[in-house]
Amino acid sequence: MTSYLVIREGSKWADVFRLVDGESVTVGRAPTSTIVVKDERCSRNHAEIFQVKSKWMLRDLDSRNGTQIDGVPVEEDYSLKPGDIIRIGNSHLAFVDNLSHAFPDSSSVIRSTRSVETEVGDPLVIVHDDSVFEPIEPTQITHRREQSKFLISDPEQRDSRESPLPKVGREAAKLCRLAFELAKTTDVISLANTSLAALFESTPIDAGSMLLRGRDAEGGRTLDTLEVIVSRAESAPKYHRVSQFLAATVLRDGQGVLARNVMDDSQLGARDSSGDILATSVICVPIRVEGQVLGLLHLYSIDAAKPVGPDDLEFTLAVADTVSMTLQNLDRRQELSENLNLVRDENVQLREQLGVQSEIIGGSQAMAHVEQQIGQAAPSRATVLIRGESGVGKELVARAVHFSSPRRKGPFVCLNCAALSETLLESELFGHEKGAFTGATHRKIGKFESANKGTLMLDEIGEMSPTIQAKFLRVLEGHAFERVGGTEPISADVRVIAATNRDLEKEVGEGRFRRDLYFRLHVLEIVVPPLRKRPEDVVELAQYFLHRFNTETGQKIKGFSTLALEELRRYRWPGNVRELKNVIERAVVLSRGEYIDCDDLILSNIKTAGDTDASLEGSAGLRVFEPCSLAEMEQQHVLATLQSTGWNKSKTAAVLGIERSTLDRKIQRYDLNRYREAAKR
C-alpha cells in the first residue's frame, strides 16, 4: 500500500511526499536531505524514515532538539501508523496511507501549487492552508518529448503532425538553437563562425563579418582599432570591410543601424574599382558587454531583389546580444585558466626553490642545521620532539616537517596543551559523545580523528597532566581509543610532533612527566636556537617583517637607519622571533619618516634565560659592558640625549646642564651631525 508524508511548516501545509518501497528518506536542514526542513530547530541530519518488511520505521539521528510522535519523544526506532503526526521543531509531517481519508473532517480543503506524483487510481491531492484533503481527477500525461523542437534545426526530424511555427516563433527557435550552440564554443573563432552561420541562414545577406576591439596591455578590449575575427562572403565576390562612418556611428551611439541605397562611399565603404555600388542594404550592430561596445556584427546584401529589412535588424541585434554573453563567458574562462596555471607554476617553482617546504627565514649556520634536521626527519614516521624557547618558531618547524613529508596531502592539526584544563584537553584530543558531561550537547570529533592520515602537533607537551599523559601514551603505542563518554574503539593513523620549552629531563626527575612517555617522544629531536644565538638572522627577519607590514598597512617605509640596525643587532631578544615581529609591526604603525629609527623601536628590559644583573645593563639594549674612555662615554651620552629630544638643542642643553654654545662645540668636536644625516636616509 502506498504511503505519504504530508508536510506542514509553521501554520501552512507545504507539500506532500510519496514514500517509495525500499527507499529510505532523510529529513533535515541540510540541502542534501530528501526532505529539507527550513527550521532553525531542525538539525542538518535530523531523522530517517525507512522500511522494514512492510512497515515504515522512524529513527531520530541524534538530533539537537529531538523528534516527537504526537508529543512523545522518539528515543528508539518507531513503527509508524496511519495518522501519526511527526513533529520536528515547528514543522509537522503527517503519515498517511490514504490521502482522501487523511483527516476525518472534510469541511475544509488543503491546497498546494505543486502536483503530487501518484500511482494510477490514486487521487491527486492539492494542499491548502487548512487541514484536510479533497481528491480530484487523476493525473493524465498528455505529451511526451525527449528534446525541445526549438533545438532541432533539421526540418525532416520534426513531427509532421505539428503545425508550422509563425515567423516570430521561427526566429525565436533559431535564437534558442544559436544560444545552445554558442554555449559549446571554446574560442572566439568558433564563436564568430557559429553566429555568422546563423545570420546567413536567417537573413538575406551576401557577406558579413564579426569585428572586435583590439586588446590593451592588460588584455582588455578597450583599443579603438577593430580587428576582423571572421569574415564570410557567399553571393558576393568578396567581403568588403565596414566603412569608418558606420563603425564610428555604432561605436559612439551603441545602437544598431540599417542603411539602404547608400550612394556615398564614406557611408558604406563597399564600392568596387569601377565605382559601382556593391551593397544595397547594410546592417551594423554593436556587441555590448555591461554597457561597453566591444565589437560589431557587419552584414550587407548586394541583391536589390532581396533587401534586408527591419526584422532582420531585430534578429541581428538579438544575435549580437547572445554573442556578447558568450564572449564574456569565454574571457572569464580564459582568465580563470590563466590564473590557475600561474598559481600552479608558482607552487612548483616555490617547492623547487625551497627543497624543504617551510616558511622558516634565516640564513645563519644554526638555521641551516635546523633545516637539515627537518629534511632528515620528514620522510620518517617517527615521533619528533621540537625544543626551544617560547617564540622561536617551533610551530613553523613542525609545519616544515609535515609539508616535507609523505603526509603533506593530509591534515596538519595543532593543539596547545597549556591552554586547556584536563577535562577539556581530553575532549579536544579524543572527542566526546553527546551527554558525556555538562554542556556536551552533541558528538565532537577529537584532534586525533581530525588528523587521520596527517600530522598532529602538540605544543607545550610539558603542561599535560599525568592522567592525560597515560592515555596519550597508550594511543602513541598504536592502541585504539574511545571518545569521552563512549565505548566504541577508534583507530587513527597519525604522526605526532611534540613541542616544549620546558626541561623535560628535569620534569621527569621531579615526577611531573612520565618517564615512559618521555622516551616515547624522544625519538627524533630538533632544537631550535634562540634568536640571540643567531644574530646574523635578525636583520633578515626584520626586513621580512617590514615588507610584510608595509603591505598590510599601506605604509611606504624604505628601511632602517644605521643606528636602528645596530640597536636590533645588540638587543638580546628575550621574546625571540615573536618579539621581533611585534617590535617591527609597532614601528611600522608609529613611524612617520621614510626610515625606522631607534626612537621607533620600543624594546623591553626583560632578561633572557641565563642573564644576570651583573653581566647586563638595565637599559633596553641589554648590552654587555665594554670599557671605554671618558671622551667616548661623553660622545655616546650627548648623542643619546640629542636623539631622545628629537635633536632639539635647547632641550638637550637643559638636560645636560650646559650652555647651548657648549653643546654646539661638543656636536662639532664629536661630529655628531653625521648620525643625524644617517638617520634621515
C-alpha positions as CSV (number, residue, x, y, z in Angstrom):
1,M,0.0,0.0,0.0
2,T,1.3,3.5,-0.9
3,S,2.1,5.8,2.0
4,Y,2.6,9.5,2.1
5,L,4.1,12.3,4.3
6,V,2.0,15.4,4.4
7,I,4.4,18.3,5.4
8,R,3.4,21.3,7.4
9,E,5.8,24.1,8.1
10,G,4.6,26.7,10.6
11,S,0.9,27.4,10.0
12,K,0.8,26.2,6.4
13,W,0.7,22.9,4.7
14,A,3.6,23.0,2.3
15,D,4.0,19.7,0.4
16,V,3.1,16.0,0.0
17,F,5.8,13.4,-0.3
18,R,5.2,9.9,-1.6
19,L,7.2,7.1,0.1
20,V,8.7,4.6,-2.3
21,D,9.0,1.0,-1.2
22,G,12.6,0.0,-0.4
23,E,13.9,3.6,-0.4
24,S,14.9,5.4,2.8
25,V,14.0,9.1,3.4
26,T,16.2,11.5,5.3
27,V,14.7,14.6,7.0
28,G,16.9,17.6,7.9
29,R,18.1,21.1,7.3
30,A,21.0,20.1,5.1
31,P,20.3,20.7,1.3
32,T,21.3,17.0,0.7
33,S,18.4,15.7,2.7
34,T,15.5,14.0,0.9
35,I,13.0,16.3,2.7
36,V,14.5,19.7,3.5
37,V,13.0,21.4,6.6
38,K,13.9,25.1,6.8
39,D,13.7,25.4,10.6
40,E,16.4,26.6,13.0
41,R,15.4,23.9,15.5
42,C,15.9,21.2,12.9
43,S,19.4,19.6,12.8
44,R,21.2,19.2,9.5
45,N,20.6,15.4,9.6
46,H,17.6,15.2,11.9
47,A,15.7,11.9,11.3
48,E,15.4,9.0,8.9
49,I,12.3,7.1,7.7
50,F,13.0,3.6,6.3
51,Q,11.1,0.4,5.5
52,V,11.4,-2.9,7.4
53,K,9.4,-5.6,5.6
54,S,6.0,-3.9,5.1
55,K,6.3,-1.3,7.9
56,W,7.7,2.2,7.8
57,M,10.0,3.0,10.7
58,L,11.1,6.4,12.1
59,R,14.6,6.9,13.7
60,D,16.0,10.1,15.3
61,L,19.6,10.7,14.1
62,D,20.9,12.2,17.4
63,S,19.2,15.5,16.6
64,R,19.8,18.5,18.8
65,N,16.1,19.1,19.7
66,G,14.7,15.6,19.2
67,T,11.8,14.2,17.2
68,Q,8.3,13.6,18.6
69,I,5.3,11.5,17.7
70,D,2.1,13.0,18.9
71,G,4.1,14.9,21.6
72,V,6.1,11.9,22.7
73,P,9.9,12.0,22.1
74,V,11.3,9.2,19.8
75,E,14.2,7.5,21.6
76,E,14.4,4.3,19.5
77,D,13.1,3.0,16.2
78,Y,9.4,3.7,16.0
79,S,6.9,1.9,13.7
80,L,4.7,4.5,12.0
81,K,0.9,4.1,11.9
82,P,-1.5,6.0,9.6
83,G,-2.5,9.2,11.3
84,D,0.8,9.7,13.2
85,I,2.0,13.3,13.4
86,I,5.8,13.6,13.3
87,R,7.0,16.9,14.9
88,I,10.4,18.3,14.1
89,G,10.9,21.8,15.5
90,N,7.9,23.9,14.3
91,S,7.2,21.6,11.4
92,H,4.8,18.7,11.3
93,L,4.8,15.6,9.0
94,A,1.5,13.6,8.8
95,F,2.0,9.9,7.9
96,V,-1.0,8.6,5.9
97,D,-1.7,5.7,3.6
98,N,-4.9,7.1,2.0
99,L,-4.8,10.8,1.0
100,S,-8.6,11.0,0.7
101,H,-9.1,9.9,4.3
102,A,-6.1,11.6,5.9
103,F,-8.3,13.6,8.2
104,P,-11.9,12.9,9.2
105,D,-13.1,16.5,8.9
106,S,-13.8,17.3,5.2
107,S,-15.3,20.7,5.8
108,S,-12.1,22.5,4.5
109,V,-9.7,21.7,1.8
110,I,-5.9,21.5,1.7
111,R,-4.4,23.0,-1.4
112,S,-0.9,23.4,-3.0
113,T,0.6,24.8,-6.2
114,R,2.7,21.6,-6.6
115,S,1.4,18.4,-8.1
116,V,1.9,15.1,-6.4
117,E,3.0,12.0,-8.3
118,T,0.7,9.1,-7.6
119,E,0.0,5.7,-8.9
120,V,-2.8,5.0,-11.3
121,G,-6.1,5.2,-9.4
122,D,-4.8,7.3,-6.5
123,P,-6.4,10.7,-6.1
124,L,-4.3,13.7,-7.0
125,V,-4.1,15.9,-3.9
126,I,-3.6,19.7,-3.8
127,V,-2.6,21.1,-0.5
128,H,-4.4,24.2,1.1
129,D,-3.7,26.3,4.2
130,D,-6.3,24.3,6.1
131,S,-6.0,20.8,7.4
132,V,-7.8,18.2,5.2
133,F,-7.7,16.7,1.7
134,E,-10.0,16.8,-1.2
135,P,-9.4,14.3,-4.1
136,I,-9.7,15.5,-7.7
137,E,-9.2,13.8,-11.1
138,P,-6.2,11.5,-11.5
139,T,-3.1,12.9,-13.3
140,Q,-3.1,12.4,-17.1
141,I,0.1,12.7,-19.1
142,T,-0.8,14.3,-22.5
143,H,2.5,14.8,-24.2
144,R,6.0,13.3,-24.1
145,R,9.1,14.7,-25.7
146,E,12.8,13.9,-25.4
147,Q,14.2,17.1,-26.9
148,S,12.7,20.6,-27.5
149,K,11.6,21.2,-31.1
150,F,13.3,24.6,-30.8
151,L,16.7,22.9,-30.8
152,I,16.0,20.7,-33.9
153,S,17.5,22.5,-36.9
154,D,16.7,19.8,-39.5
155,P,13.0,20.0,-40.6
156,E,13.0,16.3,-41.5
157,Q,13.5,15.4,-37.9
158,R,10.4,17.3,-36.7
159,D,7.0,15.7,-36.2
160,S,5.0,16.1,-39.4
161,R,1.8,16.4,-37.4
162,E,2.9,19.6,-35.8
163,S,1.7,22.9,-37.3
164,P,4.4,25.2,-38.6
165,L,5.6,27.9,-36.4
166,P,4.8,31.6,-37.2
167,K,7.7,33.8,-38.3
168,V,8.3,35.2,-34.8
169,G,8.2,31.7,-33.4
170,R,10.7,30.5,-36.0
171,E,13.1,33.4,-35.2
172,A,12.8,32.6,-31.5
173,A,13.5,28.9,-32.2
174,K,16.6,29.9,-34.2
175,L,17.9,32.1,-31.4
176,C,17.3,29.3,-28.9
177,R,19.3,26.9,-31.1
178,L,22.0,29.5,-31.6
179,A,22.4,30.1,-27.8
180,F,22.6,26.3,-27.3
181,E,25.4,26.1,-30.0
182,L,27.3,29.1,-28.7
183,A,27.4,27.6,-25.2
184,K,29.5,24.8,-26.7
185,T,32.1,27.1,-28.3
186,T,35.6,27.2,-26.7
187,D,37.2,30.1,-28.6
188,V,36.4,33.3,-30.4
189,I,36.9,31.9,-33.9
190,S,34.3,29.2,-33.5
191,L,32.0,31.7,-31.8
192,A,32.2,34.0,-34.8
193,N,31.7,31.2,-37.3
194,T,28.7,29.8,-35.5
195,S,27.0,33.2,-35.2
196,L,27.6,34.2,-38.8
197,A,26.3,30.8,-40.0
198,A,23.0,31.5,-38.1
199,L,22.8,35.0,-39.6
200,F,23.4,33.8,-43.2
201,E,20.6,31.1,-42.6
202,S,18.1,33.6,-41.3
203,T,18.7,36.8,-43.2
204,P,19.0,37.6,-46.9
205,I,22.7,38.8,-46.7
206,D,25.5,38.1,-49.1
207,A,28.5,38.9,-46.9
208,G,29.3,39.7,-43.3
209,S,31.9,39.6,-40.5
210,M,32.4,39.9,-36.8
211,L,34.8,42.6,-35.6
212,L,36.2,43.1,-32.1
213,R,38.2,45.9,-30.5
214,G,41.9,45.3,-30.1
215,R,43.3,44.3,-26.7
216,D,45.3,46.6,-24.5
217,A,48.4,45.7,-22.4
218,E,46.2,44.3,-19.6
219,G,44.2,42.1,-22.0
220,G,41.0,44.2,-22.0
221,R,39.2,45.1,-25.3
222,T,39.5,48.8,-25.0
223,L,41.5,49.9,-28.1
224,D,39.8,51.9,-30.9
225,T,41.1,49.6,-33.6
226,L,38.7,46.9,-34.9
227,E,40.0,43.5,-35.9
228,V,38.1,41.3,-38.3
229,I,37.8,37.9,-36.4
230,V,35.9,36.0,-39.2
231,S,34.5,37.3,-42.5
232,R,32.3,35.4,-44.9
233,A,31.0,36.1,-48.5
234,E,28.7,33.8,-50.4
235,S,26.9,35.5,-53.3
236,A,29.3,38.5,-53.2
237,P,32.7,38.3,-54.9
238,K,34.5,39.1,-51.7
239,Y,33.8,40.7,-48.3
240,H,34.3,44.5,-48.1
241,R,35.2,45.9,-44.6
242,V,32.8,48.1,-42.8
243,S,33.2,51.8,-43.5
244,Q,34.7,54.1,-40.9
245,F,31.5,56.2,-40.8
246,L,29.2,53.3,-39.9
247,A,31.7,51.8,-37.5
248,A,32.2,55.1,-35.7
249,T,28.4,55.7,-35.6
250,V,27.6,52.4,-34.0
251,L,30.6,52.5,-31.6
252,R,29.6,56.1,-30.5
253,D,25.8,55.6,-30.1
254,G,25.8,51.9,-29.2
255,Q,22.8,51.3,-31.4
256,G,22.3,49.0,-34.4
257,V,21.7,50.7,-37.8
258,L,20.1,49.6,-41.1
259,A,21.2,51.5,-44.2
260,R,19.7,51.2,-47.8
261,N,20.6,52.6,-51.2
262,V,23.7,54.2,-49.8
263,M,25.4,56.3,-52.5
264,D,28.3,57.7,-50.6
265,D,31.4,55.6,-50.1
266,S,32.2,57.3,-46.9
267,Q,28.9,56.0,-45.5
268,L,29.1,52.5,-46.9
269,G,32.7,51.7,-47.8
270,A,31.6,48.9,-50.2
271,R,32.4,50.1,-53.8
272,D,34.4,48.2,-56.4
273,S,37.1,49.6,-58.6
274,S,34.7,51.0,-61.2
275,G,32.8,53.0,-58.6
276,D,29.5,50.9,-58.8
277,I,27.6,50.4,-55.6
278,L,28.2,46.9,-54.2
279,A,25.7,46.8,-51.4
280,T,22.0,47.9,-51.4
281,S,21.4,47.2,-47.7
282,V,23.8,47.2,-44.7
283,I,23.3,46.1,-41.1
284,C,25.8,47.1,-38.5
285,V,25.0,46.3,-34.8
286,P,27.1,46.6,-31.6
287,I,28.4,43.7,-29.5
288,R,27.8,45.1,-26.0
289,V,29.1,43.9,-22.6
290,E,27.9,45.8,-19.5
291,G,27.2,48.9,-21.5
292,Q,30.6,48.9,-23.3
293,V,30.8,48.2,-27.1
294,L,33.4,45.6,-27.6
295,G,32.8,44.9,-31.3
296,L,30.5,44.9,-34.3
297,L,28.5,42.5,-36.5
298,H,28.6,43.8,-40.0
299,L,26.3,42.4,-42.7
300,Y,25.3,43.6,-46.2
301,S,23.3,42.5,-49.3
302,I,24.2,43.2,-53.0
303,D,21.0,41.8,-54.5
304,A,18.3,44.5,-54.8
305,A,15.6,41.8,-55.1
306,K,16.4,40.6,-51.6
307,P,16.6,43.7,-49.4
308,V,17.4,43.5,-45.7
309,G,14.5,44.7,-43.6
310,P,13.8,45.9,-40.0
311,D,13.0,42.4,-38.9
312,D,16.5,41.3,-39.9
313,L,17.9,44.2,-37.9
314,E,15.9,43.0,-34.9
315,F,17.2,39.4,-35.3
316,T,20.8,40.6,-35.8
317,L,20.6,42.6,-32.6
318,A,19.3,39.6,-30.7
319,V,22.2,37.5,-32.1
320,A,24.7,40.2,-31.1
321,D,23.5,40.2,-27.5
322,T,23.7,36.4,-27.4
323,V,27.3,36.6,-28.8
324,S,28.2,39.2,-26.2
325,M,27.2,37.0,-23.3
326,T,29.1,34.0,-24.8
327,L,32.2,36.3,-25.4
328,Q,32.1,37.4,-21.8
329,N,32.0,33.8,-20.5
330,L,34.9,32.9,-22.8
331,D,37.0,35.8,-21.4
332,R,36.2,34.8,-17.8
333,R,37.0,31.2,-18.6
334,Q,40.3,32.1,-20.1
335,E,41.2,34.4,-17.2
336,L,40.4,31.6,-14.7
337,S,42.5,29.2,-16.7
338,E,45.5,31.6,-16.9
339,N,45.3,32.3,-13.2
340,L,45.1,28.6,-12.3
341,N,48.1,27.9,-14.5
342,L,50.0,30.8,-12.9
343,V,49.3,29.6,-9.4
344,R,50.4,26.0,-10.3
345,D,53.6,27.3,-11.9
346,E,54.3,29.4,-8.8
347,N,53.7,26.5,-6.5
348,V,56.1,24.3,-8.5
349,Q,58.8,26.9,-8.5
350,L,58.5,27.6,-4.8
351,R,58.7,23.9,-4.0
352,E,61.7,23.5,-6.2
353,Q,63.4,26.6,-4.6
354,L,62.6,25.6,-1.0
355,G,63.6,21.9,-1.1
356,V,62.4,21.6,2.4
357,Q,58.9,23.1,2.2
358,S,58.8,25.7,5.1
359,E,58.2,29.3,6.0
360,I,61.4,29.5,8.0
361,I,63.5,32.6,7.4
362,G,67.2,32.9,8.2
363,G,70.5,32.1,6.5
364,S,72.6,31.5,9.6
365,Q,74.5,28.3,10.1
366,A,72.3,27.5,13.1
367,M,69.1,27.6,10.9
368,A,70.8,25.7,8.1
369,H,71.4,22.9,10.7
370,V,67.7,23.0,11.7
371,E,66.6,22.7,8.1
372,Q,69.0,19.8,7.6
373,Q,67.4,18.1,10.6
374,I,63.9,18.8,9.2
375,G,65.0,17.2,5.9
376,Q,66.2,14.1,7.8
377,A,63.1,13.8,10.0
378,A,60.4,14.4,7.3
379,P,60.5,11.1,5.5
380,S,60.2,9.1,8.7
381,R,57.0,8.2,10.6
382,A,58.8,8.5,13.9
383,T,57.7,10.9,16.6
384,V,59.5,14.3,16.7
385,L,60.3,16.4,19.7
386,I,60.9,20.0,19.0
387,R,62.6,22.0,21.8
388,G,63.2,25.7,22.1
389,E,62.3,28.8,24.0
390,S,59.0,30.5,23.6
391,G,58.7,32.4,20.3
392,V,61.5,30.8,18.4
393,G,59.1,29.3,15.8
394,K,58.5,25.7,16.9
395,E,55.2,25.5,15.1
396,L,56.9,26.6,11.8
397,V,59.4,23.8,12.2
398,A,56.6,21.3,12.8
399,R,54.8,22.6,9.7
400,A,58.0,22.2,7.7
401,V,58.3,18.6,8.8
402,H,54.7,17.9,7.8
403,F,54.8,19.6,4.4
404,S,58.1,18.0,3.5
405,S,56.8,14.5,4.5
406,P,54.8,11.9,2.5
407,R,51.8,13.1,4.7
408,R,51.8,16.6,3.1
409,K,48.4,16.0,1.5
410,G,46.9,15.0,4.8
411,P,45.7,17.5,7.5
412,F,48.0,19.3,9.8
413,V,46.3,19.8,13.2
414,C,47.8,21.9,16.0
415,L,46.8,21.9,19.7
416,N,48.2,23.9,22.6
417,C,48.2,21.7,25.7
418,A,48.8,24.6,28.1
419,A,45.6,26.5,27.1
420,L,43.1,23.9,28.3
421,S,42.1,22.2,31.5
422,E,42.5,18.5,32.0
423,T,38.9,17.7,31.1
424,L,38.8,19.9,28.0
425,L,42.2,18.7,26.9
426,E,41.0,15.1,26.9
427,S,37.9,16.1,25.0
428,E,39.9,18.0,22.4
429,L,42.3,15.1,21.9
430,F,39.9,12.2,21.8
431,G,36.5,13.8,21.3
432,H,33.3,13.1,23.3
433,E,29.9,11.7,22.9
434,K,26.6,13.5,23.4
435,G,25.8,13.8,27.1
436,A,29.3,12.8,28.2
437,F,29.4,15.8,30.6
438,T,27.5,19.0,31.2
439,G,27.4,21.1,28.0
440,A,28.1,18.1,25.7
441,T,25.0,18.7,23.5
442,H,26.4,16.8,20.5
443,R,29.1,14.4,19.5
444,K,32.5,16.0,19.0
445,I,35.4,14.6,16.8
446,G,38.8,14.9,18.6
447,K,42.1,16.1,17.2
448,F,43.4,12.5,16.7
449,E,40.5,11.7,14.4
450,S,40.7,15.0,12.6
451,A,44.4,14.4,11.9
452,N,43.9,10.9,10.5
453,K,46.4,10.3,7.6
454,G,48.2,13.5,8.6
455,T,50.2,15.1,11.5
456,L,49.1,16.2,15.0
457,M,51.3,18.8,16.7
458,L,51.0,19.1,20.5
459,D,52.5,22.4,21.6
460,E,53.7,22.8,25.3
461,I,53.5,19.0,25.8
462,G,55.1,19.5,29.2
463,E,51.9,21.1,30.5
464,M,49.9,17.9,30.0
465,S,48.6,16.4,33.3
466,P,49.7,12.9,34.4
467,T,46.2,11.4,33.7
468,I,46.2,12.5,30.1
469,Q,49.8,11.5,29.7
470,A,48.9,7.9,30.5
471,K,46.0,7.8,27.9
472,F,48.1,9.7,25.4
473,L,51.0,7.2,25.7
474,R,48.6,4.3,25.0
475,V,47.5,5.9,21.8
476,L,51.1,6.6,20.8
477,E,51.8,2.9,21.2
478,G,49.2,2.2,18.5
479,H,46.2,1.2,20.6
480,A,42.7,2.3,19.8
481,F,41.0,4.9,22.0
482,E,37.4,5.9,22.9
483,R,35.7,9.2,23.0
484,V,34.9,10.7,26.3
485,G,31.7,9.0,27.4
486,G,31.9,6.4,24.6
487,T,32.7,2.8,24.3
488,E,33.4,2.4,20.6
489,P,37.1,1.8,19.9
490,I,38.6,4.3,17.4
491,S,41.9,4.0,15.5
492,A,43.7,6.8,13.7
493,D,46.9,6.9,11.6
494,V,48.6,10.0,13.0
495,R,52.2,11.2,13.2
496,V,52.7,13.1,16.4
497,I,55.1,16.1,16.7
498,A,55.5,17.4,20.3
499,A,57.0,20.8,21.2
500,T,58.0,22.2,24.5
501,N,60.1,25.0,26.1
502,R,60.5,23.1,29.4
503,D,63.4,20.9,30.6
504,L,61.7,17.6,30.3
505,E,64.6,15.7,31.9
506,K,64.1,17.9,35.0
507,E,60.3,17.3,34.9
508,V,60.9,13.6,34.7
509,G,63.3,13.7,37.6
510,E,60.8,15.6,39.7
511,G,57.9,13.2,38.8
512,R,55.8,15.7,36.8
513,F,56.3,14.0,33.5
514,R,56.1,10.3,32.8
515,R,59.4,8.6,32.1
516,D,58.0,6.2,29.6
517,L,56.2,9.0,27.7
518,Y,59.5,11.0,27.6
519,F,61.3,8.1,25.9
520,R,58.4,7.5,23.5
521,L,58.5,11.2,22.4
522,H,62.3,11.5,22.4
523,V,62.8,9.5,19.2
524,L,63.9,12.4,16.9
525,E,64.8,15.7,18.4
526,I,65.1,19.2,16.8
527,V,66.4,22.0,18.9
528,V,65.5,25.5,17.6
529,P,68.2,28.0,18.8
530,P,67.0,31.3,20.3
531,L,67.4,34.5,18.3
532,R,70.2,35.9,20.4
533,K,72.4,32.9,19.4
534,R,71.9,33.6,15.7
535,P,72.2,37.5,15.5
536,E,73.0,37.3,11.8
537,D,69.3,36.4,11.2
538,V,68.0,39.5,13.0
539,V,68.3,41.9,10.1
540,E,66.9,39.4,7.5
541,L,63.9,38.8,9.7
542,A,63.4,42.5,10.4
543,Q,63.5,43.2,6.6
544,Y,60.9,40.4,6.0
545,F,58.5,41.7,8.7
546,L,59.0,45.3,7.4
547,H,57.9,44.3,3.9
548,R,55.0,42.3,5.3
549,F,53.6,45.0,7.4
550,N,54.2,47.7,4.8
551,T,52.0,45.6,2.5
552,E,49.3,45.1,5.2
553,T,49.2,48.7,6.4
554,G,49.8,50.5,3.1
555,Q,52.9,52.2,4.6
556,K,55.9,53.1,2.3
557,I,58.8,52.8,4.8
558,K,62.0,52.2,2.9
559,G,64.1,50.5,5.6
560,F,66.0,51.0,8.8
561,S,68.5,53.7,9.8
562,T,72.1,52.7,10.6
563,L,71.6,53.2,14.3
564,A,68.3,51.3,14.3
565,L,70.1,48.3,12.7
566,E,72.9,48.5,15.3
567,E,70.2,48.5,18.1
568,L,68.5,45.5,16.6
569,R,71.7,43.6,16.5
570,R,72.7,44.5,20.1
571,Y,69.4,43.6,21.6
572,R,69.2,40.1,23.1
573,W,65.5,39.4,22.2
574,P,64.1,37.6,25.2
575,G,60.9,37.0,23.3
576,N,62.8,35.7,20.2
577,V,61.2,36.0,16.8
578,R,57.7,36.6,18.2
579,E,59.0,39.7,20.0
580,L,60.9,40.9,16.9
581,K,57.7,40.6,14.8
582,N,55.7,42.7,17.3
583,V,58.5,45.3,17.6
584,I,58.6,45.8,13.8
585,E,54.8,45.9,13.5
586,R,54.7,48.6,16.2
587,A,57.5,50.6,14.5
588,V,55.7,50.4,11.1
589,V,52.5,51.7,12.6
590,L,54.0,54.5,14.6
591,S,56.8,55.7,12.3
592,R,56.3,58.9,10.5
593,G,59.5,59.0,8.5
594,E,60.8,57.1,5.5
595,Y,63.2,55.1,7.6
596,I,62.7,53.4,11.0
597,D,65.0,55.0,13.6
598,C,66.0,54.0,17.2
599,D,63.1,56.1,18.6
600,D,60.6,53.9,16.7
601,L,61.9,50.7,18.3
602,I,60.3,50.1,21.7
603,L,62.3,47.4,23.4
604,S,61.8,45.7,26.8
605,N,64.2,45.3,29.7
606,I,63.2,41.7,30.4
607,K,66.1,39.4,31.0
608,T,66.7,36.4,28.7
609,A,67.3,32.9,30.1
610,G,70.7,32.8,31.8
611,D,71.1,36.6,32.0
612,T,72.2,38.1,35.3
613,D,72.1,41.6,36.7
614,A,75.9,41.7,36.9
615,S,76.5,40.9,33.3
616,L,73.9,43.1,31.7
617,E,72.9,46.8,31.7
618,G,69.4,47.7,32.8
619,S,68.8,49.6,29.5
620,A,66.6,48.4,26.7
621,G,69.6,47.5,24.8
622,L,70.8,44.9,27.4
623,R,74.4,45.4,26.2
624,V,77.4,43.7,27.7
625,F,79.8,46.1,29.4
626,E,82.7,47.3,27.3
627,P,85.4,49.5,28.7
628,C,85.8,53.0,27.0
629,S,87.4,56.4,27.6
630,L,85.6,59.4,29.2
631,A,85.5,61.1,25.8
632,E,83.8,58.1,24.2
633,M,81.4,58.0,27.1
634,E,80.6,61.7,26.7
635,Q,80.1,61.3,23.0
636,Q,77.6,58.4,23.4
637,H,75.8,60.3,26.2
638,V,75.4,63.5,24.3
639,L,74.3,61.6,21.2
640,A,71.7,59.6,23.1
641,T,70.3,62.8,24.7
642,L,70.0,64.5,21.3
643,Q,68.2,61.5,19.9
644,S,65.8,61.4,22.9
645,T,64.8,65.1,22.4
646,G,64.5,64.8,18.7
647,W,67.7,66.8,18.1
648,N,66.2,69.8,20.0
649,K,69.4,71.6,21.1
650,S,67.7,73.8,23.7
651,K,66.1,70.8,25.5
652,T,69.4,68.8,25.2
653,A,71.5,71.6,26.7
654,A,69.0,71.9,29.6
655,V,69.1,68.1,30.2
656,L,72.9,68.1,30.2
657,G,73.1,71.2,32.3
658,I,75.4,73.1,29.9
659,E,75.1,76.2,27.7
660,R,73.7,76.0,24.1
661,S,77.1,77.1,22.7
662,T,78.9,74.4,24.7
663,L,76.6,71.8,23.2
664,D,77.3,73.1,19.7
665,R,81.1,72.8,20.3
666,K,80.6,69.2,21.5
667,I,78.5,68.3,18.5
668,Q,81.2,69.7,16.2
669,R,84.0,68.1,18.2
670,Y,82.5,64.6,18.0
671,D,81.0,65.1,14.5
672,L,77.5,64.1,15.8
673,N,75.7,65.6,12.8
674,R,76.6,62.6,10.7
675,Y,74.4,60.4,12.9
676,R,71.5,62.8,12.2
677,E,72.1,62.6,8.5
678,A,72.3,58.8,8.6
679,A,69.0,58.6,10.4
680,K,67.3,60.7,7.7
681,R,68.5,58.4,4.9
